[in-house]
Amino acid sequence: MRWVVWFIFAAMSLMNAQAAEWKATENFTYYNVSGTTGPELYRSIGAGGPIISGNRRTIAVTNWDLKWRRNYQPDGNACELVSALPFVTITYSLPKPSQKLPPAIAAKWKRFADSILAHEKVHGDFVKRLAQQIIDATVGLRVENDKACKKIRDEVLKRVAREFERYKADNRSFEQSEMRKGGNIEQRVLDLVN
């Protein structure tokens, strides 16, 4: 009985270690905005901000890249995914004034920029959560009659697709809440330009 408890504890420790081994790489890029008043700065964002959805400009954007190292192990007639290590790179593109701002505008800009960064970091957190949820949904998966470890890959992809759909729904819901009339982003813009 003691051996069984030790084995379970060791297995749980290994799983926790695997979950904690990865860390996302976060990069910050900036595009210049010009002006010395709130309205001028916001107009410059509209003219030079990142392009999304075809040709629509936005204040900031979070892009990401997710790659994997997966360890599939044959076990008798079956195959098991024993570990999965994500390589997550998140890049935040944010506005930055190209010149020194008057003190009152600088204070407004700081509140605006801090709020925009906090918004984008939520998108980054969704990406990190996606990677962890994929690990949780796939590591330990075992497929019988798959000595060559081919069938298991299709099942892993199905589970990844399911988690990705959840990620998109969460991201969309957050964005709709933040961008709605009277929402956080509109309030930050109004604080900047008024």
Buried (B, 14 or more C-beta within 10 A) or exposed (E): EEEEEEEEEEEEEEBEEBEEEBEBEBEEEBBEBEBEBBEBBBBBBEEBBBEEEEEEBBBBBBBBEBEBEBEBEEEEEBBBBBBBBBBBBBBBBBBEBEEEBEEEBEEBBEEBBEBBBEBBBBBBBBBBBBBBBBBBBBBBBBBEEBEEBEBBBEBBEEBBEEBBEBBEEBBEEBBEEBEEEEEBBEEBBEEBBE
